[in-house]
Amino acid sequence: MTSRRLFLVLTGRCALLIALTLMSAQVSRAATRHYYLAAEDVSWDYAPSGMDLTMGRGVPLPWATQTRWSKVRYIEYTDATFSLRKPQPEWLGILGLVIRAEVGDSIVVDFLNRSAMPHSIHSHGLRYDKASEGALYLPGGAGGRVAPGVRFTYQWFADEGSAPGKDGPSSVVWWYHGGTDEPAETNAGLLGPIIITAKGKAKADGSPKDVDREFVALFMIFDELAGKDAGLFHTINGFVFANLPGLVMKQGERVRWYLLGMGNERDLHTPHWHGKTLQYGNRHTDVIELLPGSMATADMTADNPGTWLFHCHVADHMESGMMATYTIYQPQPCSSPIHFVSADFWKTPGKFHVTIKNVSSKPIRNVVVSYDHLMTPQYRRRPFENYWNWTNPIQPGQEQTFEMPGYPRGADSVAGWALFPHAVIFEDGSRWQSQERDECFEVYWRDKDHPEMPTLPPLQVEMNED
């Protein structure tokens, strides 16, 4: 063999070895993502505040008569014991957890049916065998009907057919929902999103690298009374009249919206954002069309601070409460000479305590603190009397615990307290005064696991003591 021929052979073998190594590396990077999901009978409130929060009034008739109904939801747990629930973003609402994968990953869903009726999970966009199809029809698969109290393991694969399009965004949304009796199960609440990220474009958790924040929004009319108006709830993620919490983003963030439609022939929806346009396909828009079972992905740059309306643009859907708000906030520095260290509003009935720290270099003589009530994450109201005036001195670097004078009317029903430093008078007679009403706020929740709020919802002003 000549030296030139030997060189070519060795070069070819090296190239083959490099290619096999790269292929092996790609295979090794593929993950198996395991989820533990239960179907559970729950009570669901379409308007937990009891308010139309877009207009600052009560939920209108005919829906005000009853907003709480029996539903079935997909609930995520941390492991196969199904004993510890996994926290979910509050904006998901009635939707089940976000199931994620990068192209090439396998998805294993350990499903436990805790409902009183048979259920299943049918996925869109993924590759599966007959057993994991999760749909009941002839010829049937084992996962098409899971009896109450029974478990089934679904195995799905995110192949190239699950991936975003060639010129599309780095991730796309698909559906999963009940498939034993799909119309009844989706109307009951068995729905959730699957997000698939392109190969090489995902973070460790499967979310896209080129996005700062993601939201999923389901537009659907739930029917509780066989078509009667009082039972038709025109919802975004299971909430009406702007009761959907958590659609909050920071100035400058790259935000991806995943839009889903489901329901009946009346579920023709047109999500519309006030205050911003989005990149959708090859165009800019602020309205996107959805049909039942459809899925869409659009990108927004959060660069217009404010609280904006997000709603379906179909006229009678707007009138029926298919409304939410989203907020773009701009972080503001806190200039207050006091910080809230802790607060207790529920441990001892009728006694509220707040601990404050003097973070200035001067002794404080007098502190004035104001407060708002959070009845739900989206329902913020201001009591008729909402100022506390404390005169105990606080030295620099020291903490002081104050008891709130009096007992505000309706305090037992408050879910959270928003505290604000209003004014500070120093021993030398100088004064600090807040310049913005919400400056340096701190929120304390009855539910200790409630997520922190980077900004507050719009204020619903209580005009008088009645």
NORHU-V171797 format. One record per residue. RES is the residue in one letter. PSI is psi in degrees with one decimal (* if undefined). Layout:
<<RES PSI> <RES PSI>>
This chain:
<<M 128.7> <T 160.1> <S -35.9> <R -42.7> <R -40.2> <L -39.8> <F -42.8> <L -39.6> <V -46.7> <L -39.5> <T -41.9> <G -39.9> <R -38.6> <C -42.6> <A -41.3> <L -41.6> <L -42.0> <I -43.3> <A -44.1> <L -37.0> <T -43.5> <L -42.0> <M -40.8> <S -40.7> <A -40.0> <Q -41.8> <V -41.0> <S -26.2> <R -18.5> <A 140.5> <A 157.9> <T 116.0> <R 120.0> <H 130.8> <Y 147.3> <Y 113.3> <L 130.8> <A 144.3> <A 123.7> <E 140.4> <D 128.9> <V 168.9> <S 130.4> <W 134.9> <D 117.5> <Y -23.0> <A 74.1> <P -22.5> <S -17.8> <G 14.1> <M 152.2> <D 99.2> <L -5.1> <T -23.8> <M -2.2> <G 42.1> <R 171.5> <G 157.1> <V 128.7> <P 162.8> <L 149.8> <P -0.3> <W -23.5> <A -22.6> <T -41.2> <Q 118.6> <T -8.5> <R 129.0> <W 160.3> <S 131.6> <K 177.1> <V 132.6> <R 155.0> <Y 121.5> <I 130.9> <E 141.6> <Y 165.1> <T -26.5> <D -174.7> <A -7.9> <T -17.7> <F 43.9> <S -24.6> <L 115.1> <R 146.6> <K 128.9> <P 144.6> <Q 151.7> <P 135.9> <E -25.0> <W -14.7> <L -25.9> <G -127.2> <I -14.9> <L 149.3> <G 176.8> <L 157.7> <V 115.4> <I 126.2> <R 154.6> <A 153.9> <E 148.0> <V 128.6> <G -14.9> <D 155.2> <S 148.0> <I 126.2> <V 122.8> <V 112.0> <D 108.4> <F 131.1> <L 123.3> <N 102.1> <R 3.2> <S 167.4> <A -10.1> <M 158.5> <P 142.7> <H 174.5> <S -176.8> <I 119.6> <H 127.4> <S 148.5> <H 147.0> <G -12.6> <L 163.0> <R 137.8> <Y 165.2> <D 179.9> <K -38.4> <A -32.8> <S 12.0> <E -34.1> <G 30.3> <A 137.9> <L 108.4> <Y 171.7> <L 130.2> <P 136.2> <G 157.5> <G 161.0> <A -30.8> <G 8.4> <G -17.2> <R 108.5> <V 116.6> <A 159.5> <P 134.6> <G 0.2> <V 151.1> <R 153.8> <F 142.9> <T 117.8> <Y 139.7> <Q 118.1> <W 159.6> <F 131.4> <A 92.0> <D -171.4> <E -26.7> <G -14.5> <S -12.1> <A 160.4> <P 156.5> <G 164.1> <K -44.2> <D 16.4> <G -170.4> <P 170.7> <S -10.0> <S 154.5> <V 160.9> <V 142.8> <W 170.1> <W 151.9> <Y 146.1> <H 171.4> <G 144.2> <G 5.6> <T -46.7> <D 78.5> <E -48.2> <P -43.0> <A -39.1> <E -41.5> <T -38.0> <N -27.7> <A -23.6> <G 6.4> <L 84.8> <L 150.7> <G 163.9> <P 147.4> <I 129.2> <I 121.8> <I 127.5> <T 143.4> <A 153.4> <K 130.3> <G -1.6> <K 13.2> <A 147.6> <K 178.9> <A -31.9> <D 2.0> <G -10.5> <S 155.3> <P 140.9> <K -27.7> <D 17.3> <V 137.7> <D -31.7> <R 145.4> <E 145.6> <F 144.5> <V 132.1> <A 117.5> <L 126.3> <F 114.2> <M 142.5> <I 113.5> <F 134.5> <D 110.7> <E -13.2> <L 43.4> <A 45.7> <G -7.1> <K 144.4> <D -40.7> <A -17.1> <G 6.0> <L 104.1> <F 110.9> <H 98.1> <T 157.3> <I 115.2> <N 32.5> <G 11.0> <F 148.6> <V 161.2> <F 48.7> <A 25.4> <N -4.6> <L 121.1> <P 164.4> <G 3.3> <L 75.5> <V 134.3> <M 156.7> <K 146.2> <Q 127.8> <G -6.8> <E 149.9> <R 115.8> <V 131.5> <R 128.2> <W 126.8> <Y 119.9> <L 136.2> <L 141.3> <G 144.0> <M 163.6> <G -140.0> <N -169.6> <E -17.4> <R -9.6> <D 64.0> <L 106.8> <H 152.6> <T 80.9> <P 134.0> <H 133.4> <W 128.8> <H 150.0> <G -13.6> <K 155.4> <T 164.9> <L 159.2> <Q 116.1> <Y 112.3> <G -127.2> <N 24.2> <R 161.7> <H 143.2> <T 164.6> <D 11.6> <V 133.1> <I 140.8> <E 135.0> <L 135.2> <L 164.7> <P 130.8> <G 0.1> <S 164.3> <M 139.7> <A 151.1> <T 129.9> <A 150.7> <D 142.4> <M 141.3> <T 118.9> <A 85.2> <D 20.6> <N 84.4> <P 141.8> <G 174.9> <T 123.2> <W 151.9> <L 141.1> <F 115.3> <H 167.0> <C 137.3> <H 3.9> <V 129.0> <A -52.3> <D -18.0> <H -37.7> <M -46.3> <E -26.3> <S 5.9> <G 15.1> <M 68.4> <M 147.9> <A 174.3> <T 150.6> <Y 151.5> <T 129.3> <I 117.3> <Y 152.8> <Q 113.1> <P 135.4> <Q 139.9> <P 149.2> <C 121.4> <S 4.1> <S 139.7> <P -1.6> <I 150.6> <H 143.1> <F 121.1> <V -45.9> <S 166.5> <A 145.0> <D 115.2> <F -1.2> <W -15.4> <K -47.7> <T 110.1> <P 130.7> <G -4.5> <K 119.1> <F 131.7> <H 138.8> <V 131.6> <T 127.9> <I 144.0> <K 136.2> <N 109.1> <V 10.6> <S -177.9> <S 6.2> <K 147.3> <P 141.0> <I 136.4> <R -35.7> <N 136.5> <V 132.0> <V 122.4> <V 138.0> <S 166.8> <Y 151.9> <D 161.0> <H 137.2> <L 107.6> <M -33.2> <T 172.3> <P -24.5> <Q -7.2> <Y 100.4> <R 125.2> <R 157.3> <R 117.7> <P 162.1> <F -43.1> <E 118.6> <N 35.7> <Y 139.4> <W 138.1> <N 113.0> <W 136.4> <T 3.4> <N 133.0> <P 147.2> <I 121.4> <Q 157.8> <P 131.5> <G -6.2> <Q 159.7> <E 152.2> <Q 132.7> <T 129.2> <F 147.9> <E 133.3> <M 127.9> <P 136.3> <G -177.2> <Y 102.5> <P 141.5> <R 131.6> <G 12.3> <A -28.5> <D -24.7> <S -0.4> <V 130.4> <A -28.9> <G 151.4> <W 127.2> <A 118.4> <L 143.4> <F 131.7> <P 119.9> <H -47.3> <A 148.3> <V 126.5> <I 125.3> <F 164.1> <E -28.5> <D 4.3> <G -10.9> <S 164.5> <R 140.3> <W 134.8> <Q 134.1> <S 141.0> <Q -27.3> <E 140.5> <R -37.5> <D 16.2> <E 134.8> <C 32.9> <F 157.0> <E 136.3> <V 135.7> <Y 125.6> <W 146.1> <R -43.3> <D 108.7> <K -21.8> <D 3.9> <H 135.0> <P 151.8> <E 152.3> <M 115.8> <P -19.3> <T 162.1> <L 152.0> <P 164.5> <P 147.2> <L 131.2> <Q 105.7> <V 128.6> <E 114.7> <M -29.8> <N 178.0> <E -17.8> <D *>>
